[in-house]
Amino acid sequence: MRFRTLLAAVLLVLTGLVAAPAVGSAAPAAPAAAAASCTKTSSGTCIKGGQFCPKKSYGKSGYDKNHKRWVCKGDRNHPKWTKP
């Protein structure tokens, strides 16, 4: 019985099904910064200057696909993404 258990353990290690524990491993890496993404419209595309923005975003900033900053301002009933 011990031989079969040992044989099974060796086969699992050799086939890569069991990962060896890392010795002296550091803390896990932090997730990528959110700056890499743009502010999305309701249709899922990146915002563009001059587009209408949601009323709930009035006075807030957003970023286009080129990481350029835009502010939702103008007429409170029909705000647009404009330069800050």
ABEGO torsion letter per residue (X at the ends): XAAAAAAAAAAAAAAGABBBBBBGBBBBBBBBBAAABBBBBAAGBBBBBGBBBBAAABGBBBBBAAGBBBBBBEBAABBBBBBX
